[in-house]
Amino acid sequence: MTVDESWEKIERWLVRYAPEDKLPGPASPDDIARLSDQIGVRLPPDVEQSLLRHNGSGFVTIVPPGVVLYGVDEIAREMAREMARSQGRFTKGEESVYVPIGNIGSWEEIVDTRTGRIGGYDPEQGCFWEDDPLWESFSTVLAFVADVLDSPPPWIAMLPGEEEWEATYQDAVFPGTLSWTEELDGPVEWDMDSLARQFGPLGGNHGNGNGS
């Protein structure tokens, strides 16, 4: 599935169920070129293609459990902020390698510009990478979301580690918008193993971002 085909499915769902959500318009090729100059590296083609359709996702939480995607200005800003810290988490020598492309709170979604693989960055843990095929590229993540939203309800996204997130447009605070929830309809039974998976350290290969 192409990036544009994935966006078409997501857009149809938003128009039908979440009319309060407004996606930004496209970035221009000049915006993409300017971003490459600012951060010192080209983004993978699928990330650039996504920006050429939607310059980020604004306030729309596209990727479960609630990641918003950065536009070109946000990518440049966050990359400059990381470089200013001079901690080398996103670079190899003077070369930019890992680039932030979205966030949920203090956690950032990052892309390895050499391989296209999607990972995460947490201020406490540094950069980390999951082995699951879902994260092999931005286009696979976007296609996963598109297929979930293009299926009959309930729209359940099964993430690695047996995490289930349901897409809803009936949020009590922001109705008519896309949100992802783990809320259960029935009585809550405390599963300590599940809680440890949910709130404990994230899985994958943790490191300071300087490894491959």
Secondary structure by P-SEA (a helix, b strand, c coil): ccaaaaaaaaaaaaacccccbbbbccccaaaaaaaaaaacccccaaaaaaaaaccccccccccccbbbbbcaaaaaaaaaaaaaacccccccccccccccccccccbbbbbcccccccccccccccbbbbcccccccaaaaaaaaaaaaacccccccccccbbbbbbbccccccccbbbbbcccccbbbbbaaaaaaacccccccccccccc
